[in-house]
Amino acid sequence: MNNLDYEPMDIDSSANSYAAMDISYNEIKEEEEKTETASTTPDTQGIKKFHIDMPAQKEKRILLKSNLYLLAFIIGSVITSILYYNVIKFECCREINTKLLKDALSSKVHGQSNAIQTFIQALDDNTSSKILILYGGTGVGKTLSISIVLNKLLNFSNVYHYTMPSFVDKFTTEIKIGLVFCEKWIIIVDDLNAGDKHITSIVNDIIEKTENLKSNVTIMLVYNCDTSNELVGCNDSFLINLQQDFNSVSATKYFIKYLPLSEDILKQCIKDELEQRLVKNVDINMIMKNFNVSQDGCKGVHTKIKSLNLF
């Protein structure tokens, strides 16, 4: 067995040394915790802090996108509705059944056989650009003739009806779908008088636009040759002035005169009104005493009988 010699350890027993077991475990643990805390705490001195609220910005972007989608949906719905109404439900009037129209005019417009005949002949004309100018006094059947035409044609998308002065104020060829999609179109303007001379420039624009599109146009203009609401006959100068006004218009023109009413014609209009009211066995001559043939046209029969409260 080997003999091991042990060299005695030098132990410092001074006041600054620790005796055996004088160092507790808790003290060591506290030092370790202090060291660990010091090493893990970041040095933030001198560094500017920026606060970015990312969730709020994201919410704004989502809201903006939602509004854009909603706006696009609304615009798309409006465009779809317009296209559906103007294109899917779009129907062009290609031909006018003048035979049926003549029968309707002859049975309802009294005392104007010559005017009706010229009116139908003008509609049958195959000219690409034509103007039908109806003129006469108040209540002689001009507006009634146009009403019968509209009753046959107004549901078509290429038929347009205006009264003065709205025609001058609102009409434009730029927004007429019927002008673009149909081979022909029909324009009717009512309540014109001798002072509406500026109408010819608009008519010229319509005809020029029609020629550029290689389509056809029929323009019906209704002139009242008296402004006093009395059934006076249109004198020759009225027609001459109309012809001069439209002399510069490049189209086939028909001047259709409606004659003043006679007493017999007025009586027939009264009979028609009574039939519509289902009134029978009435003395027409007694009723005629309430009318003045020089002032009460067929146009005013309905209103006059209603105001008299005879039935």
MARTILUM-31750 format. One record per residue (C-alpha): residue number from 1; residue in three letters; chain; x, y, z negated. Coordinates in steps of 0.25 Angstrom, whole numbers. Last residue first. Example, Ala and Ser with C-alpha at 12.3 -4.5 7.8 and 13.67 -1.06 7.14 Angstrom:
% MARTILUM-31750
KOLMI 2 SER A 55 -4 -29;
KOLMI 1 ALA A 49 -18 -31;
END
This chain:
% MARTILUM-31750
KOLMI 311 PHE A -505 256 271;
KOLMI 310 LEU A -506 271 274;
KOLMI 309 ASN A -494 275 265;
KOLMI 308 LEU A -491 287 274;
KOLMI 307 SER A -476 286 270;
KOLMI 306 LYS A -475 272 275;
KOLMI 305 ILE A -482 275 288;
KOLMI 304 LYS A -472 286 290;
KOLMI 303 THR A -460 278 286;
KOLMI 302 HIS A -463 267 296;
KOLMI 301 VAL A -467 276 307;
KOLMI 300 GLY A -454 285 306;
KOLMI 299 LYS A -446 277 316;
KOLMI 298 CYS A -458 276 326;
KOLMI 297 GLY A -457 291 327;
KOLMI 296 ASP A -465 302 319;
KOLMI 295 GLN A -462 316 324;
KOLMI 294 SER A -468 318 337;
KOLMI 293 VAL A -478 306 335;
KOLMI 292 ASN A -483 313 323;
KOLMI 291 PHE A -489 302 313;
KOLMI 290 ASN A -500 302 303;
KOLMI 289 LYS A -511 302 313;
KOLMI 288 MET A -505 290 319;
KOLMI 287 ILE A -510 282 307;
KOLMI 286 MET A -525 285 311;
KOLMI 285 ASN A -522 281 325;
KOLMI 284 ILE A -516 268 321;
KOLMI 283 ASP A -529 264 314;
KOLMI 282 VAL A -525 252 306;
KOLMI 281 ASN A -530 237 308;
KOLMI 280 LYS A -517 231 303;
KOLMI 279 VAL A -505 234 294;
KOLMI 278 LEU A -495 223 292;
KOLMI 277 ARG A -484 234 289;
KOLMI 276 GLN A -476 229 301;
KOLMI 275 GLU A -488 231 309;
KOLMI 274 LEU A -491 245 304;
KOLMI 273 GLU A -476 249 308;
KOLMI 272 ASP A -478 243 322;
KOLMI 271 LYS A -491 250 324;
KOLMI 270 ILE A -485 263 319;
KOLMI 269 CYS A -474 261 330;
KOLMI 268 GLN A -485 259 340;
KOLMI 267 LYS A -492 272 337;
KOLMI 266 LEU A -478 280 338;
KOLMI 265 ILE A -477 274 352;
KOLMI 264 ASP A -491 278 356;
KOLMI 263 GLU A -489 292 351;
KOLMI 262 SER A -476 293 359;
KOLMI 261 LEU A -462 292 355;
KOLMI 260 PRO A -451 300 360;
KOLMI 259 LEU A -442 292 370;
KOLMI 258 TYR A -429 285 366;
KOLMI 257 LYS A -418 287 376;
KOLMI 256 ILE A -407 278 378;
KOLMI 255 PHE A -393 284 383;
KOLMI 254 TYR A -385 272 388;
KOLMI 253 LYS A -370 274 388;
KOLMI 252 THR A -359 265 394;
KOLMI 251 ALA A -346 268 388;
KOLMI 250 SER A -334 278 389;
KOLMI 249 VAL A -339 289 380;
KOLMI 248 SER A -336 303 386;
KOLMI 247 ASN A -350 305 391;
KOLMI 246 PHE A -356 302 377;
KOLMI 245 ASP A -358 316 373;
KOLMI 244 GLN A -363 321 387;
KOLMI 243 GLN A -373 310 387;
KOLMI 242 LEU A -378 313 374;
KOLMI 241 ASN A -379 328 378;
KOLMI 240 ILE A -387 324 390;
KOLMI 239 LEU A -396 315 382;
KOLMI 238 PHE A -400 327 372;
KOLMI 237 SER A -401 337 384;
KOLMI 236 ASP A -412 328 390;
KOLMI 235 ASN A -421 330 378;
KOLMI 234 CYS A -424 320 367;
KOLMI 233 GLY A -438 319 364;
KOLMI 232 VAL A -444 325 351;
KOLMI 231 LEU A -448 315 340;
KOLMI 230 GLU A -445 324 328;
KOLMI 229 ASN A -434 321 318;
KOLMI 228 SER A -428 334 320;
KOLMI 227 THR A -415 329 325;
KOLMI 226 ASP A -419 325 339;
KOLMI 225 CYS A -411 317 349;
KOLMI 224 ASN A -408 305 339;
KOLMI 223 TYR A -397 297 345;
KOLMI 222 VAL A -394 282 342;
KOLMI 221 LEU A -381 277 347;
KOLMI 220 MET A -379 263 351;
KOLMI 219 ILE A -364 258 354;
KOLMI 218 THR A -362 245 361;
KOLMI 217 VAL A -347 240 361;
KOLMI 216 ASN A -339 230 368;
KOLMI 215 SER A -325 224 366;
KOLMI 214 LYS A -312 226 372;
KOLMI 213 LEU A -305 230 359;
KOLMI 212 ASN A -299 242 365;
KOLMI 211 GLU A -313 245 372;
KOLMI 210 THR A -320 244 359;
KOLMI 209 LYS A -311 254 352;
KOLMI 208 GLU A -313 264 364;
KOLMI 207 ILE A -328 262 363;
KOLMI 206 ILE A -328 264 348;
KOLMI 205 ASP A -319 277 349;
KOLMI 204 ASN A -328 283 360;
KOLMI 203 VAL A -340 281 352;
KOLMI 202 ILE A -333 288 340;
KOLMI 201 SER A -330 300 349;
KOLMI 200 THR A -345 300 355;
KOLMI 199 ILE A -351 301 341;
KOLMI 198 HIS A -345 315 339;
KOLMI 197 LYS A -357 320 347;
KOLMI 196 ASP A -366 318 335;
KOLMI 195 GLY A -374 331 337;
KOLMI 194 ALA A -385 324 346;
KOLMI 193 ASN A -389 315 336;
KOLMI 192 LEU A -385 301 331;
KOLMI 191 ASP A -394 293 321;
KOLMI 190 ASP A -389 279 324;
KOLMI 189 VAL A -376 273 328;
KOLMI 188 ILE A -375 258 333;
KOLMI 187 ILE A -362 251 336;
KOLMI 186 ILE A -362 238 343;
KOLMI 185 TRP A -349 229 345;
KOLMI 184 LYS A -344 220 355;
KOLMI 183 GLU A -333 209 356;
KOLMI 182 CYS A -333 207 341;
KOLMI 181 PHE A -322 205 332;
KOLMI 180 VAL A -315 219 332;
KOLMI 179 LEU A -326 228 334;
KOLMI 178 GLY A -335 220 325;
KOLMI 177 ILE A -324 222 314;
KOLMI 176 LYS A -326 237 314;
KOLMI 175 ILE A -316 243 305;
KOLMI 174 GLU A -308 252 315;
KOLMI 173 THR A -320 256 324;
KOLMI 172 THR A -324 267 314;
KOLMI 171 PHE A -337 272 310;
KOLMI 170 LYS A -339 278 296;
KOLMI 169 ASP A -342 293 298;
KOLMI 168 VAL A -346 294 312;
KOLMI 167 PHE A -356 282 311;
KOLMI 166 SER A -360 287 297;
KOLMI 165 PRO A -366 300 303;
KOLMI 164 MET A -374 294 309;
KOLMI 163 THR A -380 280 308;
KOLMI 162 TYR A -372 267 311;
KOLMI 161 HIS A -374 253 315;
KOLMI 160 TYR A -363 243 319;
KOLMI 159 VAL A -364 229 326;
KOLMI 158 ASN A -352 221 327;
KOLMI 157 SER A -354 213 315;
KOLMI 156 PHE A -368 208 319;
KOLMI 155 ASN A -379 208 309;
KOLMI 154 LEU A -384 222 314;
KOLMI 153 LEU A -387 216 328;
KOLMI 152 LYS A -402 212 329;
KOLMI 151 ASN A -408 222 319;
KOLMI 150 LEU A -398 232 324;
KOLMI 149 VAL A -404 232 337;
KOLMI 148 ILE A -418 234 331;
KOLMI 147 SER A -413 245 322;
KOLMI 146 ILE A -407 252 334;
KOLMI 145 SER A -420 252 342;
KOLMI 144 LEU A -427 257 329;
KOLMI 143 THR A -417 268 329;
KOLMI 142 LYS A -420 273 343;
KOLMI 141 GLY A -435 271 342;
KOLMI 140 VAL A -442 284 344;
KOLMI 139 GLY A -441 289 329;
KOLMI 138 THR A -433 302 331;
KOLMI 137 GLY A -430 306 345;
KOLMI 136 GLY A -421 299 356;
KOLMI 135 TYR A -408 293 359;
KOLMI 134 LEU A -401 280 360;
KOLMI 133 ILE A -387 280 365;
KOLMI 132 LEU A -382 266 369;
KOLMI 131 ILE A -367 266 371;
KOLMI 130 LYS A -360 255 379;
KOLMI 129 SER A -346 249 379;
KOLMI 128 SER A -343 236 385;
KOLMI 127 THR A -354 237 395;
KOLMI 126 ASN A -363 224 396;
KOLMI 125 ASP A -376 231 396;
KOLMI 124 ASP A -387 223 389;
KOLMI 123 LEU A -387 233 378;
KOLMI 122 ALA A -389 245 387;
KOLMI 121 GLN A -400 238 394;
KOLMI 120 ILE A -407 235 381;
KOLMI 119 PHE A -406 250 377;
KOLMI 118 THR A -411 254 391;
KOLMI 117 GLN A -424 246 389;
KOLMI 116 ILE A -426 250 375;
KOLMI 115 ALA A -425 265 379;
KOLMI 114 ASN A -435 263 390;
KOLMI 113 SER A -445 255 381;
KOLMI 112 GLN A -445 266 370;
KOLMI 111 GLY A -459 267 367;
KOLMI 110 HIS A -459 258 355;
KOLMI 109 VAL A -447 251 348;
KOLMI 108 LYS A -451 239 341;
KOLMI 107 SER A -456 229 352;
KOLMI 106 SER A -447 234 363;
KOLMI 105 LEU A -435 234 354;
KOLMI 104 ALA A -436 220 349;
KOLMI 103 ASP A -439 215 363;
KOLMI 102 LYS A -426 222 368;
KOLMI 101 LEU A -418 217 357;
KOLMI 100 LEU A -422 202 359;
KOLMI 99 LYS A -418 204 374;
KOLMI 98 THR A -406 212 371;
KOLMI 97 ASN A -399 201 363;
KOLMI 96 ILE A -387 208 359;
KOLMI 95 GLU A -374 201 362;
KOLMI 94 ARG A -361 199 355;
KOLMI 93 CYS A -365 203 341;
KOLMI 92 CYS A -353 199 332;
KOLMI 91 GLU A -354 191 319;
KOLMI 90 PHE A -344 192 307;
KOLMI 89 LYS A -348 184 295;
KOLMI 88 ILE A -334 177 295;
KOLMI 87 VAL A -328 190 300;
KOLMI 86 ASN A -334 202 293;
KOLMI 85 TYR A -340 196 280;
KOLMI 84 TYR A -330 185 278;
KOLMI 83 LEU A -318 194 282;
KOLMI 82 ILE A -323 205 272;
KOLMI 81 SER A -325 194 261;
KOLMI 80 THR A -311 188 263;
KOLMI 79 ILE A -305 202 263;
KOLMI 78 VAL A -312 205 250;
KOLMI 77 SER A -308 192 244;
KOLMI 76 GLY A -294 194 248;
KOLMI 75 ILE A -293 207 242;
KOLMI 74 ILE A -299 202 229;
KOLMI 73 PHE A -289 190 228;
KOLMI 72 ALA A -277 199 231;
KOLMI 71 LEU A -281 208 220;
KOLMI 70 LEU A -283 196 210;
KOLMI 69 TYR A -269 190 215;
KOLMI 68 LEU A -263 204 212;
KOLMI 67 ASN A -269 205 199;
KOLMI 66 SER A -264 191 195;
KOLMI 65 LYS A -250 194 199;
KOLMI 64 LEU A -250 207 191;
KOLMI 63 LEU A -255 200 179;
KOLMI 62 ILE A -244 189 180;
KOLMI 61 ARG A -233 199 182;
KOLMI 60 LYS A -238 207 170;
KOLMI 59 GLU A -238 194 161;
KOLMI 58 LYS A -224 191 165;
KOLMI 57 GLN A -220 205 161;
KOLMI 56 ALA A -227 203 147;
KOLMI 55 PRO A -220 189 146;
KOLMI 54 MET A -206 194 149;
KOLMI 53 ASP A -206 205 138;
KOLMI 52 ILE A -191 209 139;
KOLMI 51 HIS A -184 215 127;
KOLMI 50 PHE A -170 219 129;
KOLMI 49 LYS A -160 220 118;
KOLMI 48 LYS A -147 228 119;
KOLMI 47 ILE A -135 221 114;
KOLMI 46 GLY A -125 230 105;
KOLMI 45 GLN A -126 220 93;
KOLMI 44 THR A -133 207 96;
KOLMI 43 ASP A -122 198 91;
KOLMI 42 PRO A -129 184 90;
KOLMI 41 THR A -131 177 77;
KOLMI 40 THR A -126 163 79;
KOLMI 39 SER A -112 164 73;
KOLMI 38 ALA A -116 172 61;
KOLMI 37 THR A -127 163 57;
KOLMI 36 GLU A -118 150 58;
KOLMI 35 THR A -107 157 50;
KOLMI 34 LYS A -117 161 39;
KOLMI 33 GLU A -123 147 39;
KOLMI 32 GLU A -109 140 38;
KOLMI 31 GLU A -106 149 26;
KOLMI 30 GLU A -119 145 19;
KOLMI 29 LYS A -116 131 22;
KOLMI 28 ILE A -102 132 15;
KOLMI 27 GLU A -108 138 3;
KOLMI 26 ASN A -119 128 2;
KOLMI 25 TYR A -109 116 2;
KOLMI 24 SER A -101 122 -11;
KOLMI 23 ILE A -87 125 -12;
KOLMI 22 ASP A -82 122 -26;
KOLMI 21 MET A -81 107 -24;
KOLMI 20 ALA A -65 107 -27;
KOLMI 19 ALA A -61 121 -32;
KOLMI 18 TYR A -60 132 -22;
KOLMI 17 SER A -48 141 -20;
KOLMI 16 ASN A -47 156 -23;
KOLMI 15 ALA A -44 154 -38;
KOLMI 14 SER A -31 146 -35;
KOLMI 13 SER A -31 131 -36;
KOLMI 12 ASP A -25 129 -22;
KOLMI 11 ILE A -24 114 -21;
KOLMI 10 ASP A -11 109 -14;
KOLMI 9 MET A -14 94 -11;
KOLMI 8 PRO A -5 83 -18;
KOLMI 7 GLU A 3 74 -8;
KOLMI 6 TYR A -2 60 -9;
KOLMI 5 ASP A 8 49 -7;
KOLMI 4 LEU A 2 37 -1;
KOLMI 3 ASN A 8 23 -6;
KOLMI 2 ASN A 6 13 4;
KOLMI 1 MET A 0 0 0;
END
